[in-house]
Amino acid sequence: MRLGVGVGWRPEIAEAVERLPGLDWVEVVAENVCPGHLPPSLLRLRERGVTVVPHGVSLGLGGAQRPDPQKLAALAERAVALGAPLVSEHIAFVRSSAPALEAGHLLPVPRTRDALEVLCENVRIAQEALPVPLALENIAALLSWPGEELTEAQFLAELVGRTGVRLLIDVANLHTNRVNRGEDPLAVLDALPAGSLAYVHVAGGIERDGVWHDTHAHPVPPQVLALLSELRGRTEPPGVLLERDDDFPPEQELGAELEAVRAALAVGPSVPFSAADAPPAASAALVACAAVPDGARERLERRQGALVAALVAGGPVPVGFDGERVRVQARALAAKRASVVGKVAPELPEILGGPAAFRTAFLAYAQGRPMTAGYRRDALDFAEHLLVQGLPEDPGARRRLTAWWQDRAGARPRSLGARLLDRLRNLAPVRGEGVTRGTGEGVAA
């Protein structure tokens, strides 16, 4: 199926996206839309015949756990509501179960046999649960796993050959991994299995101290456009999508970036793949007989759990990892966590005296409180933490934070923090500002 050239739909640029000339399709973050209440902008685009593809970020198919049936059902529901021809996710893990921690970010899967076996089974589970084809994206990484057994090209080829899953190739992520991990992006493009490409992502980033950060907040650099041209010289991508998630440019600049993407695609006829060079498509027999070896999930869980603990819970750097890169990744995750919480709960920075004061307070909180659920739950826990500490010091701000917390806490299970609040209210009210639990609906993470 041909998608054409598109852009990531975000609420901040919804009106600009609707006005972009020649727009063929859009991609929307699946977790950010509600099937029963689709944004009017998306509905108008669909009425015009613009294809909408949901792009998931929370399944964690590369994790040691089997996919969450509720998350799979939610992704399937969004595909149906949007009339999508396919859905996409990532070759990544986002959480660990031992200990139970959320990374809040897409983390790289070790390219080992254990990880590949687990990923293949998870992909097959997802494929059976979804009403449309699934495409998986290669991710950008700041760090490398020790003891990897496969290259990126080999890992992707085996994944496709064993599951029949399609690929979403992010050429910006290939550039990121070239800078950060010394990997050859052309080797990945050369080895793409024939017929496996669903579509392509392009995005901008920035280099800081020798590390490339895939920010999605900067213009697409020439190196990424060059990789797009390299891909086009090998095969014709069914679709190409420009991603932008922050620091959104004026409409004219966004349109100019799309024109640069179109220009990068205009490189002449593609060079067809040789059938002899491409791995076979997944066969029913191969899929049916594949099984995860005994102990593979447990071994993967131990490795992933140790890394997540080092990144978000102050755990030791696992043996074999570059300690400085782990620290860089940990700082990036903390900054992202603060940024996202500030967006899902924009009242908090305003109540706390501005973005800088909010960021300082949140980062101090996050040092000792790793995320165990989603960002909305994280925002509630942060507010609860402040109130337990008798903060903010300004009585008016504290009253507003109390009201905000009461309005959103709803019927969540009573946590240790809530019990402490009860104790403080009964024995020594927090500077006269007791907190009581409201009765509204719980907040989904």
Phi and psi in degrees as a GROMACS rama.xvg file:
@    title "Ramachandran Plot"
@    xaxis  label "Phi"
@    yaxis  label "Psi"
@TYPE xy
-90.648  128.215  ARG-2
-98.7381  -39.8519  LEU-3
93.806  -150.14  GLY-4
-108.187  130.629  VAL-5
-143.241  -173.724  GLY-6
-142.158  152.592  VAL-7
-70.8305  124.414  GLY-8
-81.036  127.591  TRP-9
-133.812  145.954  ARG-10
-55.6952  -35.1315  PRO-11
-65.2027  -24.4657  GLU-12
-122.339  21.199  ILE-13
-57.0772  -46.6089  ALA-14
-67.1401  -39.9862  GLU-15
-63.327  -40.4654  ALA-16
-61.4326  -41.1697  VAL-17
-61.3222  -28.4261  GLU-18
-92.8921  -5.73347  ARG-19
-65.0943  129.145  LEU-20
-73.5456  142.569  PRO-21
70.2329  20.6522  GLY-22
-75.9003  124.965  LEU-23
-94.0559  -33.8432  ASP-24
-162.405  165.807  TRP-25
-134.92  159.697  VAL-26
-121.244  139.264  GLU-27
-126.45  139.933  VAL-28
-64.7995  118.472  VAL-29
-58.7474  -40.5658  ALA-30
-70.7435  -10.5542  GLU-31
-98.8306  5.79567  ASN-32
-127.035  149.253  VAL-33
-108.095  121.876  CYS-34
-54.7845  -34.7021  PRO-35
-82.7949  -8.52451  GLY-36
-141.087  61.8349  HIS-37
-66.1829  141.481  LEU-38
-57.4646  139.57  PRO-39
-53.6307  -36.1937  PRO-40
-60.8289  -43.2578  SER-41
-65.4835  -37.9531  LEU-42
-63.4055  -40.9286  LEU-43
-65.2582  -40.3951  ARG-44
-62.2498  -42.6311  LEU-45
-63.4314  -39.4325  ARG-46
-62.5888  -28.8959  GLU-47
-81.4378  -3.46447  ARG-48
90.3692  11.5351  GLY-49
-79.3419  124.468  VAL-50
-69.6445  138.874  THR-51
-120.546  124.27  VAL-52
-114.475  123.361  VAL-53
-78.3734  134.747  PRO-54
-119.81  108.004  HIS-55
-82.8157  151.158  GLY-56
-130.742  2.89319  VAL-57
-123.178  -0.815963  SER-58
-66.6762  -39.9447  LEU-59
64.2263  49.6488  GLY-60
-64.2342  -20.351  LEU-61
-87.0892  4.17519  GLY-62
-81.9544  166.295  GLY-63
-71.6263  -21.2797  ALA-64
-84.3423  153.94  GLN-65
-69.6021  153.689  ARG-66
-59.4708  141.816  PRO-67
-69.2722  119.557  ASP-68
-57.6062  -34.3742  PRO-69
-67.971  -39.941  GLN-70
-67.3661  -38.7916  LYS-71
-63.3503  -43.4571  LEU-72
-62.9105  -38.2349  ALA-73
-65.176  -41.4154  ALA-74
-65.9762  -41.1241  LEU-75
-61.8349  -41.3595  ALA-76
-61.821  -39.407  GLU-77
-70.046  -36.1118  ARG-78
-61.2699  -43.1099  ALA-79
-67.355  -45.3541  VAL-80
-61.9492  -34.3818  ALA-81
-91.1591  -4.44294  LEU-82
60.736  37.5016  GLY-83
-77.3421  141.906  ALA-84
-79.228  -16.0707  PRO-85
-162.87  169.155  LEU-86
-127.617  161.342  VAL-87
-134.338  155.519  SER-88
-147.394  -159.766  GLU-89
-129.624  151.813  HIS-90
-86.7006  85.8257  ILE-91
-162.722  166.22  ALA-92
-123.902  152.127  PHE-93
-129.366  -2.9199  VAL-94
-157.438  166.975  ARG-95
-129.594  155.116  SER-96
-103.778  -15.6215  SER-97
-139.874  88.5216  ALA-98
-79.1832  162.33  PRO-99
-77.5287  97.984  ALA-100
-138.002  145.492  LEU-101
-103.357  130.283  GLU-102
-78.5387  -28.5649  ALA-103
70.9167  20.1595  GLY-104
-162.951  158.034  HIS-105
-81.3241  116.728  LEU-106
-107.799  147.803  LEU-107
-70.9215  143.686  PRO-108
-84.7185  135.838  VAL-109
-63.7526  134.653  PRO-110
-85.0566  71.9479  ARG-111
-121.433  166.285  THR-112
-63.5645  -42.1982  ARG-113
-57.161  -49.5715  ASP-114
-64.1564  -37.8858  ALA-115
-65.8795  -42.587  LEU-116
-60.7855  -45.4428  GLU-117
-64.4951  -45.8203  VAL-118
-59.5268  -44.5365  LEU-119
-60.4315  -43.3897  CYS-120
-66.0747  -41.2743  GLU-121
-62.4699  -39.2423  ASN-122
-64.3186  -43.0187  VAL-123
-63.9198  -38.0224  ARG-124
-61.4432  -44.1251  ILE-125
-65.121  -42.9556  ALA-126
-60.2427  -38.2837  GLN-127
-68.6239  -27.1815  GLU-128
-89.8389  -16.0103  ALA-129
-98.4753  143.32  LEU-130
-83.1197  -7.84759  PRO-131
-134.345  165.97  VAL-132
-60.5861  152.867  PRO-133
-109.947  135.569  LEU-134
-118.517  142.135  ALA-135
-118.795  139.481  LEU-136
-102.265  136.459  GLU-137
-69.9945  142.813  ASN-138
-110.028  165.171  ILE-139
-88.1243  149.067  ALA-140
-141.397  145.083  ALA-141
-91.8521  -19.5179  LEU-142
-135.387  164.054  LEU-143
-118.197  147.526  SER-144
-81.9024  138.438  TRP-145
-74.6116  151.029  PRO-146
72.686  28.7447  GLY-147
-70.9872  145.723  GLU-148
-109.697  -11.2054  GLU-149
-135.003  151.606  LEU-150
-80.5125  168.499  THR-151
-58.4009  -43.9664  GLU-152
-62.0182  -44.7504  ALA-153
-64.7336  -41.3689  GLN-154
-61.7293  -46.9394  PHE-155
-66.0513  -42.2158  LEU-156
-62.985  -42.8447  ALA-157
-67.7111  -39.1626  GLU-158
-59.1293  -46.6065  LEU-159
-66.2178  -44.5991  VAL-160
-63.2052  -30.4693  GLY-161
-94.6177  -18.8646  ARG-162
-121.644  -19.857  THR-163
74.1904  7.69758  GLY-164
-66.0556  150.523  VAL-165
-92.8621  163.785  ARG-166
-112.511  138.062  LEU-167
-105.987  105.431  LEU-168
-92.7486  118.687  ILE-169
-96.4362  107.12  ASP-170
-72.3174  -24.5169  VAL-171
-65.8085  -36.7959  ALA-172
-69.3901  -33.8524  ASN-173
-62.4907  -40.7484  LEU-174
-65.2521  -42.457  HIS-175
-56.8877  -45.9501  THR-176
-71.6688  -24.2325  ASN-177
-65.7054  -44.5556  ARG-178
-73.0439  -46.1571  VAL-179
-85.3023  -27.5442  ASN-180
-125.801  2.93986  ARG-181
67.739  26.864  GLY-182
-93.06  150.401  GLU-183
-90.4249  109.971  ASP-184
-67.0036  -29.9026  PRO-185
-68.0172  -30.501  LEU-186
-63.5265  -36.7384  ALA-187
-67.5639  -45.0946  VAL-188
-64.3561  -38.7506  LEU-189
-64.2145  -29.8317  ASP-190
-100.002  7.62487  ALA-191
-58.3811  125.846  LEU-192
-61.3614  137.673  PRO-193
-58.4253  134.764  ALA-194
74.6675  6.13116  GLY-195
-90.1757  -14.964  SER-196
-78.6839  120.701  LEU-197
-88.4591  -50.3661  ALA-198
-168.23  -176.518  TYR-199
-131.165  143.396  VAL-200
-106.482  143.751  HIS-201
-130.342  146.699  VAL-202
-161.541  166.259  ALA-203
-101.208  166.454  GLY-204
-161.013  -166.834  GLY-205
-150.686  145.792  ILE-206
-99.2977  129.768  GLU-207
-134.055  119.351  ARG-208
54.2466  42.1535  ASP-209
78.7484  5.51441  GLY-210
-117.375  130.104  VAL-211
-90.2276  125.541  TRP-212
-106.293  120.058  HIS-213
-82.3451  80.8609  ASP-214
-80.9126  -27.6343  THR-215
58.4963  24.6843  HIS-216
-128.627  9.84548  ALA-217
-132.074  160.682  HIS-218
-60.011  153.05  PRO-219
-66.1656  123.09  VAL-220
-78.308  161.767  PRO-221
-56.9401  -34.6145  PRO-222
-62.6198  -36.6092  GLN-223
-73.369  -40.7221  VAL-224
-63.2434  -35.8107  LEU-225
-64.0879  -39.5118  ALA-226
-67.0389  -34.7225  LEU-227
-62.0691  -42.5774  LEU-228
-63.7099  -38.7188  SER-229
-61.5144  -42.5773  GLU-230
-63.9736  -44.3632  LEU-231
-62.3876  -30.3926  ARG-232
-70.0844  -14.1179  GLY-233
-102.924  -34.2412  ARG-234
-159.852  161.497  THR-235
-93.7881  113.113  GLU-236
-69.8238  135.976  PRO-237
-62.211  -27.2965  PRO-238
-159.084  152.572  GLY-239
-134.513  135.4  VAL-240
-130.619  132.622  LEU-241
-88.8034  125.207  LEU-242
-100.936  136.106  GLU-243
-147.151  122.041  ARG-244
-118.888  -7.99009  ASP-245
-160.917  166.272  ASP-246
46.5192  55.5201  ASP-247
-65.716  134.149  PHE-248
-81.8054  167.373  PRO-249
-59.2643  158.735  PRO-250
-55.2176  -39.0786  GLU-251
-64.6238  -38.7382  GLN-252
-68.437  -38.1898  GLU-253
-62.4005  -43.1829  LEU-254
-63.3989  -37.9479  GLY-255
-65.5571  -36.2962  ALA-256
-64.892  -39.0861  GLU-257
-64.4983  -36.9627  LEU-258
-65.3468  -36.9205  GLU-259
-64.3232  -36.6881  ALA-260
-63.9703  -45.4436  VAL-261
-61.9228  -38.7688  ARG-262
-65.3571  -38.9759  ALA-263
-65.7605  -26.177  ALA-264
-81.4282  -16.1115  LEU-265
-88.1109  63.5052  ALA-266
-111.67  13.4798  VAL-267
97.042  -176.336  GLY-268
-64.9147  148.346  PRO-269
-79.4824  158.689  SER-270
-95.0839  115.002  VAL-271
-66.8787  148.439  PRO-272
-70.1372  148.439  PHE-273
-81.2864  131.443  SER-274
-59.7622  -29.498  ALA-275
-70.4873  -24.9759  ALA-276
-87.9217  -13.1983  ASP-277
-95.8062  138.844  ALA-278
-67.6593  155.71  PRO-279
-68.2385  152.973  PRO-280
-67.5512  157.126  ALA-281
-62.9762  134.515  ALA-282
-103.41  154.601  SER-283
-60.4153  -38.1468  ALA-284
-65.2692  -42.1786  ALA-285
-65.0636  -43.9486  LEU-286
-64.8619  -39.5183  VAL-287
-68.1147  -35.2462  ALA-288
-89.389  -13.1715  CYS-289
-70.1624  139.83  ALA-290
-147.904  146.56  ALA-291
-72.2538  127.062  VAL-292
-60.3528  152.585  PRO-293
-56.3389  132.613  ASP-294
84.5036  -7.14788  GLY-295
-64.9386  -44.2272  ALA-296
-64.7608  -40.5413  ARG-297
-65.0637  -42.8268  GLU-298
-63.6693  -42.2079  ARG-299
-66.1465  -40.0888  LEU-300
-61.3172  -41.2889  GLU-301
-62.1814  -42.963  ARG-302
-69.3027  -46.0486  ARG-303
-68.015  -38.9648  GLN-304
-61.7067  -39.7431  GLY-305
-65.7252  -39.0053  ALA-306
-68.8985  -45.8281  LEU-307
-61.3587  -40.5029  VAL-308
-61.7568  -38.9131  ALA-309
-67.6192  -32.9322  ALA-310
-81.4164  -35.6789  LEU-311
-124.023  -8.87827  VAL-312
-126.433  14.2922  ALA-313
72.8254  18.1919  GLY-314
-72.4251  167.128  GLY-315
-68.2609  152.271  PRO-316
-67.5346  123.855  VAL-317
-60.507  150.037  PRO-318
-57.9095  134.161  VAL-319
96.3539  -15.6476  GLY-320
-84.6041  152.378  PHE-321
-73.7114  111.308  ASP-322
-59.6863  -39.5393  GLY-323
-66.8237  -40.1838  GLU-324
-65.7067  -37.4243  ARG-325
-62.0053  -40.8347  VAL-326
-67.5992  -38.9364  ARG-327
-60.9905  -45.1217  VAL-328
-64.2079  -39.9594  GLN-329
-62.3871  -43.1824  ALA-330
-64.2602  -40.001  ARG-331
-64.3614  -39.6894  ALA-332
-66.4352  -40.5381  LEU-333
-63.8664  -42.4146  ALA-334
-64.4234  -41.604  ALA-335
-64.5989  -41.4125  LYS-336
-59.3329  -45.8552  ARG-337
-62.427  -42.3963  ALA-338
-63.5232  -45.3341  SER-339
-69.1528  -41.1103  VAL-340
-60.768  -39.1489  VAL-341
-63.9632  -25.7721  GLY-342
-86.0587  -40.079  LYS-343
-75.5465  -20.7542  VAL-344
-130.966  69.1402  ALA-345
-63.9898  -16.463  PRO-346
-68.4574  -27.9423  GLU-347
-63.6964  -49.073  LEU-348
-58.2053  -37.0603  PRO-349
-68.1701  -42.9323  GLU-350
-64.6546  -36.8385  ILE-351
-87.9857  5.7038  LEU-352
100.157  16.9644  GLY-353
118.522  165.707  GLY-354
-57.3161  -40.5178  PRO-355
-66.056  -45.3959  ALA-356
-64.9513  -40.319  ALA-357
-61.7009  -47.2084  PHE-358
-60.8798  -44.1289  ARG-359
-60.9772  -46.4242  THR-360
-66.5569  -40.4723  ALA-361
-69.9287  -42.4396  PHE-362
-63.5094  -35.8307  LEU-363
-64.5247  -41.9818  ALA-364
-63.4692  -44.1001  TYR-365
-66.0465  -25.77  ALA-366
-57.6992  -33.9223  GLN-367
-112.121  4.07336  GLY-368
-135.187  83.848  ARG-369
-64.2208  153.175  PRO-370
-76.2964  131.634  MET-371
-117.081  -5.29784  THR-372
-141.457  -150.49  ALA-373
-85.2679  -178.4  GLY-374
-69.6557  -33.8148  TYR-375
-67.1795  -40.6294  ARG-376
-63.3635  -38.2757  ARG-377
-60.8837  -42.0935  ASP-378
-62.7119  -42.4449  ALA-379
-63.6534  -43.093  LEU-380
-65.501  -36.3547  ASP-381
-63.9842  -46.4074  PHE-382
-62.0037  -42.2644  ALA-383
-61.0957  -41.6979  GLU-384
-59.8982  -44.9355  HIS-385
-62.0109  -43.9808  LEU-386
-65.5916  -37.3902  LEU-387
-60.7647  -35.359  VAL-388
-81.7565  0.625519  GLN-389
76.6286  27.1071  GLY-390
-115.78  158.214  LEU-391
-67.9118  160.038  PRO-392
-67.8813  -33.0417  GLU-393
-68.2469  123.314  ASP-394
-58.3414  -39.2191  PRO-395
-64.4182  -43.6853  GLY-396
-64.5254  -37.4478  ALA-397
-67.2456  -38.3775  ARG-398
-63.0396  -42.1856  ARG-399
-66.3342  -40.0579  ARG-400
-66.1953  -39.0742  LEU-401
-60.1122  -46.5427  THR-402
-63.9236  -40.7621  ALA-403
-61.1675  -46.1727  TRP-404
-64.5326  -44.6594  TRP-405
-60.6956  -39.5456  GLN-406
-67.1894  -27.964  ASP-407
-110.037  -18.8924  ARG-408
-66.2409  -37.8706  ALA-409
55.9887  -137.829  GLY-410
-100.53  31.6442  ALA-411
-61.0211  151.277  ARG-412
-56.4075  145.065  PRO-413
-72.494  121.673  ARG-414
-97.0382  174.116  SER-415
-58.4071  -41.2667  LEU-416
-60.145  -39.8023  GLY-417
-65.7009  -40.7752  ALA-418
-64.0139  -37.7102  ARG-419
-63.6796  -38.8868  LEU-420
-61.7248  -42.0102  LEU-421
-60.4935  -44.0524  ASP-422
-63.3454  -43.7266  ARG-423
-65.1997  -36.9755  LEU-424
-66.8696  -39.6042  ARG-425
-78.1197  -34.3396  ASN-426
-100.591  -43.1864  LEU-427
-151.809  84.5214  ALA-428
-49.4073  142.864  PRO-429
-68.9307  92.3126  VAL-430
47.1906  38.9405  ARG-431
83.126  2.45128  GLY-432
-116.031  74.4358  GLU-433
-65.1831  154.091  GLY-434
-117.851  126.821  VAL-435
-118.061  151.234  THR-436
-81.3024  132.852  ARG-437
-79.5142  -178.734  GLY-438
-119.426  14.1606  THR-439
-74.7296  -179.285  GLY-440
-66.4145  147.574  GLU-441
-67.3128  157.09  GLY-442
-96.6752  124.756  VAL-443
-71.5722  143.117  ALA-444
